[in-house]
Amino acid sequence: ICTFNPEAYLDMKDEIAATVFFITRLVKKHNVLTKQQMEKFASKLMAAMFEMYKSHWYPDKPSKGQAFRCIRINQFNPRDPLLERACLESNVDFSSLGLPKEMTIWVDPFDVFPAQGIWGSVCLSFVLAGRVLGPCLLRCLSPLAQLFPPCIKLYFCREGKNVI
């Protein structure tokens, strides 16, 4: 039985686009892939995310399926399967991505929450096509914040006070 919901596809396109944008910005900083390799990798990553998340996207219950949609790299899981799939399909060596050894990206309805290492995390609350996507709290400022363009608003929260 196919559980694909075309409305879910439309609902998750902004979050997936933000995630792919974030990852490709990390990869570009490493400066190893050509523009063509980068575009092919980004395209394959986006397609893989849509395919994987299409039956695990619940806008009415954003935390449902959260672990399934998490992109995770750490010492126990040095290659996230979704990123590895995009690499294989785009003929890119995973190690040439230059991603951090410790990284988590939560991809949820209305929120994309990247965190790096144990030192900090940054959450993005973004406005795309007039749609405000989710609240954002920040526990500690991270260098990852520098990767977002001005059109994506970052809200930093320290001791309960929002700082834009």
C-alpha positions in Angstrom: 0.0 0.0 0.0 1.4 3.4 -1.0 0.9 6.0 1.8 2.2 8.9 -0.3 0.3 12.0 0.5 0.8 14.8 -2.1 -0.1 17.4 0.4 2.8 16.2 2.6 5.1 16.7 -0.3 4.1 20.3 -0.5 4.2 20.7 3.2 7.8 19.4 3.5 9.4 21.2 0.5 10.5 24.2 2.5 12.0 22.2 5.3 13.8 19.9 2.9 15.1 22.9 0.9 16.4 24.5 4.0 18.1 21.3 5.1 19.8 20.8 1.7 20.8 24.4 1.6 22.4 24.1 5.0 24.3 20.9 4.2 25.5 22.2 0.8 26.8 25.4 2.6 28.8 23.1 4.9 30.2 21.2 1.9 31.0 24.4 0.0 33.2 25.5 2.9 35.3 22.4 2.4 35.9 23.6 -1.2 36.5 20.1 -2.8 33.5 19.5 -5.0 33.0 21.1 -8.4 29.9 23.2 -9.0 28.5 20.3 -11.1 29.2 17.7 -8.4 27.6 20.0 -5.8 24.5 20.5 -7.8 24.1 16.8 -8.5 24.7 15.9 -4.8 22.1 18.5 -3.7 19.6 17.2 -6.2 20.1 13.6 -5.2 19.9 14.5 -1.5 16.7 16.4 -2.0 15.1 13.5 -3.9 16.3 11.0 -1.3 14.8 13.1 1.5 11.4 13.4 -0.2 11.4 9.6 -0.9 12.4 8.8 2.7 10.2 11.3 4.5 7.0 11.0 2.4 5.3 8.5 4.7 6.9 10.0 7.9 5.7 13.6 7.8 3.0 14.7 10.2 2.4 18.5 10.3 -0.3 18.0 12.9 2.2 16.1 15.2 5.6 17.4 14.3 7.5 15.3 16.8 6.1 12.1 15.4 8.7 10.4 13.3 11.4 12.8 14.5 14.1 10.2 15.0 13.4 8.7 11.6 14.0 12.1 9.9 17.1 12.9 11.9 20.4 13.3 9.9 23.1 12.2 12.3 26.9 11.9 12.1 29.0 10.9 15.1 31.7 8.5 16.2 29.3 5.6 16.3 27.6 6.6 13.0 30.3 8.3 10.8 28.1 8.2 7.7 24.5 9.0 7.8 22.6 6.6 5.4 20.7 9.4 3.7 23.8 11.4 3.0 25.7 8.3 1.9 22.8 7.4 -0.5 23.0 10.9 -2.1 26.8 10.5 -2.4 26.4 7.1 -4.1 23.8 8.4 -6.5 25.7 11.5 -7.4 29.1 9.7 -7.6 30.6 11.8 -4.9 33.0 10.4 -2.3 31.5 10.8 1.2 34.8 11.9 2.7 35.0 14.8 0.2 32.0 16.4 1.8 34.1 17.6 4.7 31.2 17.4 7.1 31.8 17.8 10.9 32.5 14.5 12.7 29.7 15.3 15.1 26.5 16.8 13.6 22.7 16.3 14.0 20.0 17.9 11.9 16.4 17.4 13.0 14.1 17.8 10.1 10.6 18.4 11.4 7.4 20.0 10.1 7.9 23.7 10.6 11.5 23.4 12.0 14.9 22.5 10.9 17.2 22.2 13.9 21.0 21.7 13.2 23.3 21.0 16.1 27.0 20.4 16.1 29.0 18.6 18.7 28.4 19.1 22.4 29.3 22.8 22.4 26.3 24.3 20.8 23.3 24.2 18.7 21.4 26.5 16.5 17.8 26.3 15.4 16.4 28.1 12.5 13.0 29.6 12.3 12.5 30.7 8.7 10.0 32.5 6.6 9.6 31.2 3.1 6.8 32.3 0.8 5.1 34.1 3.6 4.9 31.1 5.8 6.5 31.3 9.2 7.9 27.9 10.1 8.0 27.2 13.8 9.4 28.7 16.9 13.1 28.6 17.6 15.1 28.4 20.8 18.9 28.5 21.0 20.8 27.1 24.0 24.1 28.3 22.9 25.6 30.2 19.9 27.2 28.0 17.4 29.5 28.7 14.4 26.8 27.0 12.3 24.7 30.2 12.6 27.1 31.8 10.1 26.0 29.5 7.3 22.4 30.9 7.0 21.6 33.6 4.5 19.9 36.8 5.6 16.5 35.6 4.2 16.5 32.9 7.0 15.9 34.5 10.3 17.8 33.1 13.3 16.4 33.6 16.7 18.8 33.2 19.6 17.6 32.7 23.0 19.6 33.2 26.2 18.1 32.9 29.6 14.6 33.1 28.1 15.2 36.3 26.2 15.0 36.3 22.4 17.9 38.1 20.6 17.6 38.5 16.8 
